[in-house]
Amino acid sequence: MAQLTGKRGLIGEMNVVPYIDVMLVLLIIFMATTPLLSRGVQVDLPKADAKPMTLEDLEDKKPVILSVDAEGQMYLNLVDGGERVVDEDTILAEVSAVLAERQDNPVLVQGDHTVDYGRVVQAMVILQQAGAPNVGLMTDPPPESDRRRR
């Protein structure tokens, strides 16, 4: 509220306490919902001492990731970031559509280390039929103790 004082005239003061309250409530809401949004498929990747992909390798490209869990179910994570269970026909159709739009998108397979090798190869074949020229395999780096022995 503006108040009239002696010689100075009007003094305008803004009460920021309600804005701080709203900001804190929003902060709490975002802190509570963020872990719920970052769900993914639980895949225990095999360990390999391979050269990791860097941000320069990906540039602005968002990779297409096909995950195969321990039971052999396939999950597709397209450019939009949503991950869901899919069948082979859906993979073929959706990956073809994405690659028709951007041929240079990286295509990766993320297979659990306990899944049958044939299931991972089958996933790679489906991606190649969809038009992926190169299919990469995702791994985890080995523990530090394994690296030192080499």
Buried (B, 14 or more C-beta within 10 A) or exposed (E): EEEEEEEEEEEEEEEEEEEEEEEEEEEEEEEEEEEEEEEEBEBEBBEEEEEEEEEEEEEEEBBBBBBBBBEBBBBBBBEEEEBEEBEEEEBBEBBBEBBEEEEEBBBBBBBBEEBEEEBBEBBBEBBBEBBBEEBBBBBEEBEEEEEEEE
